[in-house]
Amino acid sequence: MFHAGVQHEGAYVLVVATGQAELPEQCALAEFSAKVACMRGCKRVLVDLLAVERLLSPEEHKQLGAHLSVVFRDLERVASVRPQLDATSSHVRVFSTLEEANEWLIAE
């Protein structure tokens, strides 16, 4: 089972997910995260995926990347914390600890 919870951290929205996630769950999590941030008036999001078992093929990983670039286009910064580091872009970065992600998100 896949779960997601959200908490407003002032400068950003924290989204914590747990469980097994295939492509549909991961795309929906991104949409959920962006929507909550937008409705809260935040331009920054931290997505904690440390407790998520990501189940993606190489092709699905590419599809997810394309989806994320569209979903997160209006956000200023998006940080993701995962057990294994993935690629980054100018406003989307991946971290291995919550502390590193927090520091990057609150930096000017």
Secondary structure, DSSP 8 states (H G I E B T S, - for coil): --EEEEEE-SSSEEEEEEEEE-HHHHHHHHHHHHHHHHHHT-SEEEEEEEEEEE---HHHHHHHHHHHHHHTTT-SEEEEE-SS-----SSEEEESSHHHHHHHHH--
